[in-house]
Amino acid sequence: MAHACRRVELGRSGSIPEVMVKWEGSPIPIPYMYFRTSSMVAYAEFCAPDDLLNSAWNDIVSCAIAAGGAAGIAAIVAGPAAALAVFEVAFKPCVIAKLGGRANEVQVSLSTSQQPNEDWHR
């Protein structure tokens, strides 16, 4: 049986300002400053048999969102590995209630990534 992996965004933390310079115009280019913000994004990542992931995805996501709230987005961003135990305390009972005996086939981990909140603008 093939396995599939997916992830769901749990939330964002912080607003980090970013600045980029583009040299525009000719014959003499002029520097223009562009701005945006980015945040640290917390994700729950899942691997399971593809039939289970496809049929139960909405249940898995709802359990993950609740568990992300219990673990705290700031705690996940600060240390995904450390926050995993707290996340699992909330996630496991929820997913067991929804998936029954197949719940143990769902593997979960947490991760973070810095992502832009908006496009570049002047």
Secondary structure by P-SEA (a helix, b strand, c coil): cbbbbbcccccccbbbbbbbbbbbcccbbbbbbbbbcccbbbbbbbbccaaaaaacaaaaaaaaaaaaaaacaaaaaaccccaaaaaaaacaaaaaaacccccccbbbbbbbbbbbcccccc
